[in-house]
Amino acid sequence: WVCNSSKMALERISYSFIQKMVNLNKGKMIDARNLVDSYRVKNIPSCVTYYDGHLWVATHSIWTNAKMFGYHYNEEKNRLNSLVSFWIPPRVQGVAFLEDGEIYLSTSYGRRNS
């Protein structure tokens, strides 16, 4: 899963498809720009992580609080379902979860303002 902020979307290429392309095209470069699946999200995605069966997508905001949404990918219907959202502090550019569910937010804004 990759953030595409300009399209307000998460994009992905399935791992099984990547494995297939590697086996069929050893040593060749593959242009995969048109091979991604794109899923609109409710926030501008700045970072994404996976925890406990959900994709967690946070928005970077310089001065104000932003939102982080939790999504579940429904493979049968090939879509993301929004489950929950939380307010997060400004400047979040990374999210990580510990095994017990404790969350860590990485904040930054430029080299001198981190």
C-alpha positions, -999 to +999 in steps of 0.1 A: +000+000+000+013+034-010-001+069-003-011+091-033-018+124-017-026+142-049-055+117-057-066+113-020-061+076-025-042+045-014-027+025-042-015-011-043-002-039-064-009-073-051+021-093-039+010-123-060+010-101-091+045-088-083+057-124-079+042-134-112+057-104-130+092-112-115+090-148-127+078-138-162+101-109-168+134-117-151+160-090-157+135-067-174+121-034-162+083-033-159+063+000-161+037-006-134+021+028-134-011+015-150-012-017-130-020-003-096-054-006-079-065+028-065-088+033-035-102+067-025-099+076+011-115+102+034-084+121+042-052+132+024-029+102+029+005+112+042+015+079+058+000+044+060+007+014+083-009-020+089-019-032+123-045-058+135-061-063+102-065-026+094-048+000+073-042+032+093-039+063+072-028+097+087-028+132+073+001+156+077-010+191+088+015+218+096-004+239+122-037+222+131-047+188+143-055+163+116-073+130+113-062+094+111-086+069+097-087+031+101-097+011+071-105-025+064-097-040+030-126-062+018-109-085-006-142-100-019-156-066-028-121-051-036-127-020-016-117-001+015-142+004+043-137+032+067-141+020+103-129+046+127-112+080+128-091+098+155-078+133+159-040+134+158-015+162+165+000+184+137+030+173+117+025+135+119+044+118+091+047+083+105+026+058+125+036+026+142+019+002+166+034-021+192+020-056+196-002-045+225-019-018+204+001+011+218+006+037+191+036+059+182+033+089+160+064+103+143+063+141+138+084+163+116+084+194+095+116+200+076+152+195+088+152+224+113+117+222+126+114+185+136 
